Amino acid sequence: MHGEYKVPGGKLVVADVDVVDGLLRGPRISGDFFMEPDEALDAINAALDGLPAGLDAKAIGARVQAGLPQGTVMLGLTAEAVGVAVRRAVARASDWRDHEWRLIHEAPQGPALHMALDQVLAEEVGAGRRPPTLRVWEWASPAVIIGSFQSLRNEVDAEAAARYGVDVVRRISGGGAMFVEPGNTITYSLYAPETLVAGMSFAESYAFLDDWVLGALGELGIKAWYQPLNDITSDNGKIAGAAQKRLAAGAVLHHVTMAYDIDADKMLRVLRIGREKLSDKGIASANKRVDPLRRQTGLPREEIIERMIGHFRGRYGLVGDRLGQDELRLADKYVADKFGTGEWTARVP
């Protein structure tokens, strides 16, 4: 069995291992990481040999750490990352380049339709009717997107939302509320088979699925990193927030909203969340908390998107695509039956 894991912000670790009678046998760890002394690699393999194959990554990592020679130094690698690579080998996980990724980047669409498309495309990938896909969103109108489990009245000022013409919709993933306006955010979704994140916890898969974004931001001159559980941040503040949903159909939906040029005053009038935290700091502080990409790059939003897409294409491959008519019809049905209804939006009042 063969498994690979690119440590977010670090190096590649590869695990080749057999499983005999439920135990790991003949493990061979390799990769482009740095480690001293050389004997530490043999110690890692010895610590893995004979372990129950059903152990999770954290437990495997603890055994590896305990078996390391005193004073071992690892760069670009952690003991738990070894555990993740082993778990991915045992789970027969797929790699990014095992798939032919498709790109969807179409004209602006309404907030409820975006919510519906997320569910439709994730289900299609899970069913094997669509290859894994990267979708870049364009917004037709301003919106607040609340998490699946958030209280509508606690998160949104309904009167302010109506006054500013802001639609309120609920997504199928958890996490916090996002305020978006056309041209002021960069939103994307990944629809992938669960094999891509096999052997990973939710926390590990968040960073794994957005590691390419850190690389793209680095090329734009932004030193960014993942802030657990679901934020992308830099020295100048938060850049993006992520959310994820694993569907019973066998797919993972992972989507991210990145701030390009947020109207913090309007955001704080529409969103209730954060008012108390920011009430004594003023709008300038709010602007600092949600750090716009425009200020950090000086580039037009469209150029940032194109360079992000180019980075993904160079790293994993990417073929241009469009939404199918059957996918659009099903998304329209989901809007009518679910995402466009008051019952769904207020399912947690």
Disulfide bonds with the S-S distance in Angstrom:
none
